[in-house]
Amino acid sequence: MIVLGAVVAGLGAATYYYQRDIQQAHDRIASGSQIAQTPCGPIEYAVLGDGPPLLVVHGAGGGFDQGLDFGKPLAELGFRAIAMSRFGYLRTPLPVDASPAAQADAHACLLDALGIKRVAILGASAGAPSSLQFALRHPQRITALVLLVPATYVPRPGGAPSVTSSRSTEFLIDLGLRSDFLFWAASRLASRSVIRAVLATPPAVVEGASPEEQARVQLMMDHILPISQRRLGLLNEAAVIPSIQRYALERINAPTLTISVADDLFGTYEAARYTAEQIRGARFVGYPRGGHLWIGHQQDVLNEIAQLLK
């Protein structure tokens, strides 16, 4: 009876905390954004700050909220951060053609709706392919390009995929796509596994980081919820990213900065370096340690981006 009572109490506590956290997540994404009706379809977006415009293109599992998380310190540095939800994320629907090229045209449609002629673009992780396509398809509209831990093409032996992922990554993403509760439970009960498999960062790096950096990681995990509202976007990433091809990088003329970390478990370091080598005048910044979330280098990364944009 004691064991049974403990189990019941544990389930009750888990239910309470899950319902509290998921309600907070739904409340967060229900406010702070707008919908632009464009020829490319409805696009959810939010704007933060004043100054030169910067389009923040989020990665897998993101949305306008993830864009705002990263855009906030840049807005404080004097930029106007425009964060949108890409195809299939939150309130932006998934069209029949959800390729990086189509997404790049949707970026242009959003800028048209906002009356913005030219913009700098920051493409993070899986947001990098559409950012590159924007630079190629709308060269007259881009002032600068930043690719952060980019999921972009790099030639690998035997034609292996440019971006790598483990079976545990696929398992946890599949788990999350089945249920908000299952992903919430994994993030609470097996946070080291989620940090490694989903955030592609060695857990030891996080455990040795400053309290501020640990809080940033926790915020990232919390803001994947509700994952059910990002399901279609994640499924589209799974179809697009593994088969990403080389773009005509030599045609890009915008000032370009690529940034990555050698122990990024998605393997973006080589891709970031290769991309910078192929774009005329581009600069590559690499760090030896910090994972996909560049732990320990947040301020350095912000300074590098601000330096290019200014």
One Martini backbone bead per residue (centre of mass of N, CA, C, O) as a GRO file, in nm:
protein
  310
    1MET     BB    1   0.057   0.064  -0.019
    2ILE     BB    2   0.296   0.253  -0.012
    3VAL     BB    3   0.381   0.219  -0.305
    4LEU     BB    4   0.111   0.299  -0.431
    5GLY     BB    5   0.103   0.580  -0.305
    6ALA     BB    6   0.362   0.683  -0.441
    7VAL     BB    7   0.268   0.648  -0.733
    8VAL     BB    8   0.019   0.829  -0.719
    9ALA     BB    9   0.169   1.083  -0.627
   10GLY     BB   10   0.359   1.098  -0.871
   11LEU     BB   11   0.138   1.123  -1.089
   12GLY     BB   12   0.007   1.376  -0.974
   13ALA     BB   13   0.256   1.559  -0.996
   14ALA     BB   14   0.306   1.525  -1.297
   15THR     BB   15   0.033   1.634  -1.391
   16TYR     BB   16   0.055   1.911  -1.268
   17TYR     BB   17   0.324   2.006  -1.405
   18TYR     BB   18   0.240   1.961  -1.692
   19GLN     BB   19  -0.012   2.144  -1.702
   20ARG     BB   20   0.142   2.397  -1.628
   21ASP     BB   21   0.357   2.399  -1.859
   22ILE     BB   22   0.164   2.373  -2.109
   23GLN     BB   23   0.004   2.629  -2.050
   24GLN     BB   24   0.240   2.823  -2.067
   25ALA     BB   25   0.311   2.754  -2.360
   26HIS     BB   26   0.040   2.837  -2.487
   27ASP     BB   27   0.040   3.128  -2.382
   28ARG     BB   28   0.302   3.220  -2.522
   29ILE     BB   29   0.209   3.156  -2.832
   30ALA     BB   30  -0.068   3.340  -2.811
   31SER     BB   31   0.146   3.572  -2.784
   32GLY     BB   32   0.337   3.824  -2.970
   33SER     BB   33   0.189   3.778  -3.247
   34GLN     BB   34   0.144   3.776  -3.605
   35ILE     BB   35  -0.047   3.795  -3.916
   36ALA     BB   36   0.052   3.761  -4.250
   37GLN     BB   37  -0.098   3.834  -4.554
   38THR     BB   38   0.015   3.651  -4.835
   39PRO     BB   39   0.100   3.512  -5.142
   40CYS     BB   40   0.244   3.274  -4.950
   41GLY     BB   41   0.072   3.313  -4.711
   42PRO     BB   42   0.057   3.269  -4.394
   43ILE     BB   43   0.256   3.464  -4.148
   44GLU     BB   44   0.431   3.439  -3.865
   45TYR     BB   45   0.513   3.720  -3.639
   46ALA     BB   46   0.779   3.924  -3.485
   47VAL     BB   47   0.880   4.233  -3.315
   48LEU     BB   48   1.210   4.369  -3.210
   49GLY     BB   49   1.286   4.674  -3.203
   50ASP     BB   50   1.527   4.908  -3.339
   51GLY     BB   51   1.636   4.953  -3.668
   52PRO     BB   52   1.798   4.753  -3.841
   53PRO     BB   53   1.701   4.487  -4.019
   54LEU     BB   54   1.640   4.141  -3.885
   55LEU     BB   55   1.618   3.819  -3.999
   56VAL     BB   56   1.496   3.546  -3.807
   57VAL     BB   57   1.591   3.203  -3.868
   58HIS     BB   58   1.488   2.923  -3.755
   59GLY     BB   59   1.501   2.615  -3.635
   60ALA     BB   60   1.445   2.324  -3.523
   61GLY     BB   61   1.169   2.351  -3.308
   62GLY     BB   62   1.053   2.626  -3.361
   63GLY     BB   63   0.985   2.981  -3.391
   64PHE     BB   64   0.919   3.293  -3.304
   65ASP     BB   65   1.020   3.240  -3.014
   66GLN     BB   66   1.308   3.153  -3.084
   67GLY     BB   67   1.377   3.414  -3.235
   68LEU     BB   68   1.342   3.602  -2.986
   69ASP     BB   69   1.552   3.482  -2.802
   70PHE     BB   70   1.788   3.571  -3.000
   71GLY     BB   71   1.690   3.872  -3.077
   72LYS     BB   72   1.698   4.036  -2.815
   73PRO     BB   73   2.007   4.114  -2.787
   74LEU     BB   74   2.008   4.254  -3.070
   75ALA     BB   75   1.798   4.468  -3.004
   76GLU     BB   76   1.977   4.591  -2.771
   77LEU     BB   77   2.202   4.670  -3.007
   78GLY     BB   78   2.002   4.811  -3.250
   79PHE     BB   79   1.791   4.606  -3.367
   80ARG     BB   80   1.541   4.469  -3.592
   81ALA     BB   81   1.370   4.195  -3.495
   82ILE     BB   82   1.254   3.934  -3.718
   83ALA     BB   83   1.022   3.680  -3.626
   84MET     BB   84   0.944   3.370  -3.762
   85SER     BB   85   0.736   3.113  -3.880
   86ARG     BB   86   0.785   2.849  -4.033
   87PHE     BB   87   0.697   2.597  -4.200
   88GLY     BB   88   0.484   2.422  -3.968
   89TYR     BB   89   0.492   2.654  -3.748
   90LEU     BB   90   0.245   2.698  -3.569
   91ARG     BB   91   0.075   2.955  -3.765
   92THR     BB   92   0.234   2.828  -4.006
   93PRO     BB   93   0.175   2.673  -4.275
   94LEU     BB   94   0.196   2.382  -4.482
   95PRO     BB   95   0.284   2.351  -4.788
   96VAL     BB   96   0.342   2.173  -5.060
   97ASP     BB   97   0.581   2.378  -5.094
   98ALA     BB   98   0.865   2.335  -4.850
   99SER     BB   99   1.109   2.449  -4.957
  100PRO     BB  100   1.373   2.658  -4.934
  101ALA     BB  101   1.283   2.830  -5.177
  102ALA     BB  102   0.992   2.885  -5.081
  103GLN     BB  103   1.078   3.008  -4.811
  104ALA     BB  104   1.234   3.245  -4.931
  105ASP     BB  105   0.986   3.372  -5.067
  106ALA     BB  106   0.838   3.412  -4.794
  107HIS     BB  107   1.031   3.615  -4.683
  108ALA     BB  108   0.966   3.827  -4.901
  109CYS     BB  109   0.665   3.848  -4.840
  110LEU     BB  110   0.698   3.957  -4.554
  111LEU     BB  111   0.856   4.212  -4.627
  112ASP     BB  112   0.634   4.333  -4.800
  113ALA     BB  113   0.421   4.350  -4.568
  114LEU     BB  114   0.638   4.544  -4.398
  115GLY     BB  115   0.803   4.740  -4.593
  116ILE     BB  116   1.079   4.581  -4.672
  117LYS     BB  117   1.355   4.590  -4.882
  118ARG     BB  118   1.601   4.546  -4.674
  119VAL     BB  119   1.807   4.271  -4.527
  120ALA     BB  120   1.916   4.092  -4.272
  121ILE     BB  121   2.039   3.749  -4.215
  122LEU     BB  122   1.953   3.487  -3.973
  123GLY     BB  123   2.063   3.148  -3.992
  124ALA     BB  124   1.958   2.869  -3.800
  125SER     BB  125   2.043   2.583  -3.886
  126ALA     BB  126   1.753   2.496  -4.054
  127GLY     BB  127   1.756   2.813  -4.153
  128ALA     BB  128   1.987   2.823  -4.372
  129PRO     BB  129   1.879   2.735  -4.653
  130SER     BB  130   1.674   2.977  -4.692
  131SER     BB  131   1.888   3.196  -4.659
  132LEU     BB  132   2.053   3.120  -4.908
  133GLN     BB  133   1.817   3.141  -5.110
  134PHE     BB  134   1.769   3.438  -5.067
  135ALA     BB  135   2.049   3.533  -5.169
  136LEU     BB  136   1.991   3.409  -5.460
  137ARG     BB  137   1.682   3.514  -5.526
  138HIS     BB  138   1.736   3.810  -5.343
  139PRO     BB  139   2.004   4.000  -5.370
  140GLN     BB  140   1.876   4.302  -5.347
  141ARG     BB  141   1.766   4.236  -5.025
  142ILE     BB  142   2.060   4.189  -4.908
  143THR     BB  143   2.309   4.293  -4.661
  144ALA     BB  144   2.337   4.022  -4.481
  145LEU     BB  145   2.501   3.704  -4.368
  146VAL     BB  146   2.403   3.459  -4.119
  147LEU     BB  147   2.549   3.142  -4.008
  148LEU     BB  148   2.427   2.923  -3.754
  149VAL     BB  149   2.483   2.620  -3.726
  150PRO     BB  150   2.459   2.496  -4.023
  151ALA     BB  151   2.231   2.316  -4.241
  152THR     BB  152   2.460   2.233  -4.471
  153TYR     BB  153   2.655   2.171  -4.723
  154VAL     BB  154   2.889   1.883  -4.740
  155PRO     BB  155   3.137   1.698  -4.841
  156ARG     BB  156   3.128   1.341  -4.812
  157PRO     BB  157   3.206   1.038  -4.770
  158GLY     BB  158   3.000   0.850  -4.976
  159GLY     BB  159   2.758   1.062  -4.957
  160ALA     BB  160   2.700   1.165  -4.695
  161PRO     BB  161   2.536   1.339  -4.490
  162SER     BB  162   2.581   1.655  -4.376
  163VAL     BB  163   2.378   1.589  -4.149
  164THR     BB  164   2.383   1.455  -3.830
  165SER     BB  165   2.214   1.166  -3.668
  166SER     BB  166   2.082   0.984  -3.424
  167ARG     BB  167   1.880   0.746  -3.296
  168SER     BB  168   1.806   0.912  -3.043
  169THR     BB  169   1.702   1.153  -3.195
  170GLU     BB  170   1.475   1.009  -3.348
  171PHE     BB  171   1.331   0.899  -3.098
  172LEU     BB  172   1.268   1.173  -2.949
  173ILE     BB  173   1.115   1.305  -3.179
  174ASP     BB  174   0.902   1.085  -3.208
  175LEU     BB  175   0.799   1.110  -2.921
  176GLY     BB  176   0.713   1.411  -2.940
  177LEU     BB  177   0.512   1.372  -3.186
  178ARG     BB  178   0.309   1.200  -3.008
  179SER     BB  179   0.374   1.389  -2.736
  180ASP     BB  180   0.396   1.631  -2.506
  181PHE     BB  181   0.433   1.458  -2.255
  182LEU     BB  182   0.675   1.287  -2.345
  183PHE     BB  183   0.868   1.523  -2.385
  184TRP     BB  184   0.845   1.641  -2.105
  185ALA     BB  185   0.943   1.391  -1.954
  186ALA     BB  186   1.221   1.373  -2.089
  187SER     BB  187   1.319   1.664  -2.002
  188ARG     BB  188   1.300   1.580  -1.689
  189LEU     BB  189   1.419   1.266  -1.671
  190ALA     BB  190   1.622   1.306  -1.955
  191SER     BB  191   1.804   1.568  -2.010
  192ARG     BB  192   2.074   1.458  -2.121
  193SER     BB  193   1.948   1.324  -2.370
  194VAL     BB  194   1.823   1.580  -2.492
  195ILE     BB  195   2.080   1.746  -2.516
  196ARG     BB  196   2.221   1.545  -2.705
  197ALA     BB  197   1.991   1.468  -2.926
  198VAL     BB  198   1.837   1.755  -2.973
  199LEU     BB  199   2.077   1.979  -2.900
  200ALA     BB  200   2.366   1.871  -2.977
  201THR     BB  201   2.500   1.854  -2.672
  202PRO     BB  202   2.721   1.804  -2.445
  203PRO     BB  203   2.644   1.767  -2.119
  204ALA     BB  204   2.920   1.851  -1.990
  205VAL     BB  205   2.915   2.140  -2.099
  206VAL     BB  206   2.667   2.230  -1.939
  207GLU     BB  207   2.763   2.149  -1.648
  208GLY     BB  208   3.024   2.360  -1.688
  209ALA     BB  209   2.854   2.602  -1.694
  210SER     BB  210   2.700   2.872  -1.651
  211PRO     BB  211   2.405   2.977  -1.525
  212GLU     BB  212   2.325   3.132  -1.784
  213GLU     BB  213   2.365   2.894  -1.983
  214GLN     BB  214   2.178   2.692  -1.844
  215ALA     BB  215   1.926   2.871  -1.880
  216ARG     BB  216   1.933   2.870  -2.191
  217VAL     BB  217   1.887   2.568  -2.223
  218GLN     BB  218   1.620   2.550  -2.069
  219LEU     BB  219   1.468   2.743  -2.255
  220MET     BB  220   1.494   2.574  -2.509
  221MET     BB  221   1.339   2.331  -2.404
  222ASP     BB  222   1.077   2.477  -2.320
  223HIS     BB  223   1.038   2.605  -2.629
  224ILE     BB  224   0.939   2.337  -2.767
  225LEU     BB  225   0.698   2.392  -2.630
  226PRO     BB  226   0.463   2.280  -2.814
  227ILE     BB  227   0.540   2.021  -3.026
  228SER     BB  228   0.264   1.985  -3.173
  229GLN     BB  229   0.297   2.285  -3.315
  230ARG     BB  230   0.574   2.153  -3.481
  231ARG     BB  231   0.536   1.893  -3.644
  232LEU     BB  232   0.537   1.969  -3.951
  233GLY     BB  233   0.814   2.102  -3.948
  234LEU     BB  234   0.977   1.853  -3.856
  235LEU     BB  235   0.895   1.669  -4.090
  236ASN     BB  236   1.019   1.850  -4.308
  237GLU     BB  237   1.309   1.839  -4.211
  238ALA     BB  238   1.339   1.526  -4.243
  239ALA     BB  239   1.311   1.557  -4.563
  240VAL     BB  240   1.530   1.790  -4.632
  241ILE     BB  241   1.811   1.786  -4.482
  242PRO     BB  242   1.943   1.503  -4.570
  243SER     BB  243   1.915   1.622  -4.896
  244ILE     BB  244   2.105   1.841  -4.917
  245GLN     BB  245   2.237   2.070  -5.143
  246ARG     BB  246   2.427   2.238  -5.348
  247TYR     BB  247   2.490   2.567  -5.387
  248ALA     BB  248   2.558   2.879  -5.552
  249LEU     BB  249   2.778   3.036  -5.363
  250GLU     BB  250   2.943   3.215  -5.572
  251ARG     BB  251   2.681   3.420  -5.609
  252ILE     BB  252   2.737   3.543  -5.340
  253ASN     BB  253   2.769   3.901  -5.216
  254ALA     BB  254   2.720   3.904  -4.933
  255PRO     BB  255   2.802   3.957  -4.634
  256THR     BB  256   2.967   3.681  -4.454
  257LEU     BB  257   2.880   3.463  -4.169
  258THR     BB  258   3.022   3.179  -4.004
  259ILE     BB  259   2.910   2.949  -3.734
  260SER     BB  260   3.084   2.709  -3.517
  261VAL     BB  261   3.126   2.374  -3.362
  262ALA     BB  262   3.315   2.093  -3.325
  263ASP     BB  263   3.096   1.946  -3.103
  264ASP     BB  264   2.871   1.928  -3.291
  265LEU     BB  265   2.640   1.662  -3.325
  266PHE     BB  266   2.549   1.756  -3.631
  267GLY     BB  267   2.804   1.859  -3.804
  268THR     BB  268   2.844   2.192  -3.881
  269TYR     BB  269   3.140   2.276  -3.903
  270GLU     BB  270   3.211   2.189  -4.195
  271ALA     BB  271   2.980   2.346  -4.330
  272ALA     BB  272   3.061   2.632  -4.243
  273ARG     BB  273   3.342   2.630  -4.369
  274TYR     BB  274   3.265   2.560  -4.659
  275THR     BB  275   3.076   2.798  -4.712
  276ALA     BB  276   3.291   3.020  -4.668
  277GLU     BB  277   3.483   2.919  -4.900
  278GLN     BB  278   3.250   2.972  -5.137
  279ILE     BB  279   3.226   3.267  -5.035
  280ARG     BB  280   3.298   3.570  -5.110
  281GLY     BB  281   3.451   3.701  -4.821
  282ALA     BB  282   3.402   3.510  -4.612
  283ARG     BB  283   3.352   3.422  -4.259
  284PHE     BB  284   3.502   3.206  -4.015
  285VAL     BB  285   3.376   3.079  -3.695
  286GLY     BB  286   3.546   2.875  -3.452
  287TYR     BB  287   3.482   2.628  -3.199
  288PRO     BB  288   3.580   2.356  -2.997
  289ARG     BB  289   3.348   2.426  -2.770
  290GLY     BB  290   2.959   2.389  -2.721
  291GLY     BB  291   2.797   2.290  -2.936
  292HIS     BB  292   2.495   2.372  -3.089
  293LEU     BB  293   2.477   2.614  -2.846
  294TRP     BB  294   2.747   2.757  -2.789
  295ILE     BB  295   2.873   2.709  -2.518
  296GLY     BB  296   3.043   2.998  -2.387
  297HIS     BB  297   2.970   3.202  -2.669
  298GLN     BB  298   2.740   3.411  -2.675
  299GLN     BB  299   2.884   3.689  -2.671
  300ASP     BB  300   3.072   3.640  -2.909
  301VAL     BB  301   2.850   3.592  -3.119
  302LEU     BB  302   2.709   3.864  -3.089
  303ASN     BB  303   2.958   4.034  -3.164
  304GLU     BB  304   3.003   3.920  -3.447
  305ILE     BB  305   2.729   3.999  -3.562
  306ALA     BB  306   2.732   4.302  -3.497
  307GLN     BB  307   2.986   4.370  -3.658
  308LEU     BB  308   2.873   4.302  -3.935
  309LEU     BB  309   2.611   4.474  -3.932
  310LYS     BB  310   2.762   4.752  -3.866
   0.00000   0.00000   0.00000
